[in-house]
Amino acid sequence: MVLLLQGPGALQVGLACLLQPGATAKYARALALVCGCGYPAYRTFKAARAARGGAAAGVAAGVAWLERTLLGEEATAAAGGAGAECERVMHYWAVYGALAFIEGLAGRFLELFPWYPHLKLGAVLWLQTAPYDGASKVFAVVEPGLAPHERDVDRALRYVQGPYSRAVSHHSEDIRRALEFCSDMLAASQRVLLRLLRKDD
């Protein structure tokens, strides 16, 4: 986080986060969303394209510049190849998904802690930045405990997915009609909006 932690206003931002967490919580939430979902989603896209050999040189150069800017030169040097990046991205999404699940269960309880959005932002950055590679560390700790129960979890998921799949296939025609209706309504509202905008000109 070289770019975000340097500069003349870094001390003021740090003090504001420490002394007035409520005033900076919305910014921390927004950054946690961008850093926790947006950037990793793009990394996933890049890793998937690189794994199948379709990464465009220009886009790859853009990602390299972004990582050098945000993480620093030493972090990008330690990043490894496409296979390592795919593994890191999968570890990140597995850990992030588990934490999002726990966060959803905790609900309003977490809002009692004024620094929670800031701590979440720090955790998200620690999980995915190359020098720390926190997601792989957490995954390595959790994997031995979950692996013996993998068959039971898969069996439970198949039990739940069976009725769901049957219901979806039974109502597939209704679902298709509903999607077509939504698409038609969206197209009609777009046409009305364009007409209204033309009248204002």
N, C-alpha and C positions, 0 to 999 in steps of 0.2 A: 504494500500500500504506500509506495513511495510518493505518488502524486497526491494522495489524500492527506498525508500526515506532515507535509512540509509546507513552509510558507509563513508569512508574517501573521496570518490570522489563526494559525493552528492552536496557539495557546488560548485565545479567546474562545474558539470552538470547544476545546477540551474543558475549559472552565464552565462554559454554558451547559455542556452535557453533564458535568459533575454537580453543579450547584442548582441548575434549573432543569431537571430531567423531563418535567412535564412540557416545558416550552420547546424542547428539541426532540420529543418522542416521535412526532409525526415525520420528521426528517429521518430519524433512525429507522422507523418502520418502512418508509419509502426506499431507503438505501438497502435495507435487509431484503426487500422484495426484489429490487433490481439485482443485487449481488447474490441473493439466494436462489432466485428462479430465472431471471432474464439472462444473465451472463452464463450460468451453467447450462441453460437450454441451448444457447448458441455454441458453447463448447461441445455439447452432446452432438449437435448438428455437424460441427467440424470433425469430431472424432469419428462419427459414423461415415462421413464422406471420405476421410483419410483412410479408414480401415478398408473401404472397398476401392480405394485408389482413384477417387473422383474429385479430390480437393483442387480447386482452381488456385493457381499461383498467386493471383491478386488477393483473393480472400485470405489465403494462408499468410501472406505478408501482412495483411491488416490485423489478423489475430495476433501474429508475433509482435507487431508494434503495440497493440493494446496490452498484451501481457508484459512487455518490457516497461511500458508506461506505468501500469498499475502495480506490478509486482517487483520490478527491478531486474537488472541484467542477470544476477546470480540465480534467481528463481527460474527464469526461462531456460537457463543453461542446464539446470537439473531436471527439466521436465521429461525428457525421454522421447521415444517415438510414438507412432500412432497406436500401437497395441497397448503401451503403457498408459496413454491418454484415455483410451477406451476403458481400461480397468479403473483408472482414477475417477472417471465420470460415473461409471456404474456404482462404485463405492460411495461416491458423493450422493447420488440419488437414493440409494438404499438407506443411508444414514439420515439424509434430509427428510425422506418420507416417514421414517420412524419417528423423528423428532416432531414433524408436523402432526402426526397421529397423537403423540403424547401431548402436544400443545393444544390440540383440539379437545382432548379429554380434560385437560386442566381448566380450559375455558376462562371464565372471569377471574379465577383465583390468581392468575399471572398478572392481571392488571393491578393487583394490590401492591406490586413491586414497581416503583417509579422508574427504575433503571432497566427493567426487563427488555424494552426495545433495543437499548444500547448493548446489553449483554447478548441479545440474539444476533445483532449485527456483527459483534465481535466473534461469536461462535461460528456464524456462517462464513466469515472471512477466514477463520482458522481452519475450518473444515476443507476449504477448497484451494487455499494458496499453496503453491508448490514447495516453498521452503518448509512448511509445517506438515502438509498432507494429512491433516487431521482426520478426514473421512476414512482414509485407509487404515489409520491407527485404530479408530473406533471400530471399524469393520473387523479388523484382526482380533479385537477383544470380544466382540459379540458373536462372531462366526462359530467358535467352538461350542458356545452355549446353545445356539440355535440349530446347528447341524444335526444333532441327535433327534430333534423333534420335527425335522423337515418332512418326513413321511406323514406324520400325523397332521401337520398343517396342510399339506397337499390334499390329504383325504378330506379334511374339513372343507377346504375350498371347492373340491369337486362336488361335495354334498350340497353346497350353497349354489354353485354355478349350474348344476343340473336343472333345477326348477326355473332358474332365471333364463337359461338358454331356451328351454321349452316354451316359456311364456313369450319370449321375444320372437321365436320362430312362429308361434301360434298367431301372434298379432302383428306379424311383419307387414302385412298389407295395410293395416290401420296405421302403423308407424310410418310407412311410406307415404300414405295420403296426408298425414299430419305434417310431415316434412315438406311435401309439395305445397300444402296450404300456407305454411310459414314462408316458404320461398316466394310464392305468389304475392302474399301480403307485403313482404319486404320490397319486392319489385314495384308493387303499386304505390307504396308509401314513398319510395325513391322518386317515382315519376311525379307524384303530387308535390313533393318537396322541390324538385327541379322547376316545376311550373311556377310555384310560389316565388322562388328565387329569381326567375326570369321576369316576373311581373314587377318585382321590386326594382329591377334595373331600369 
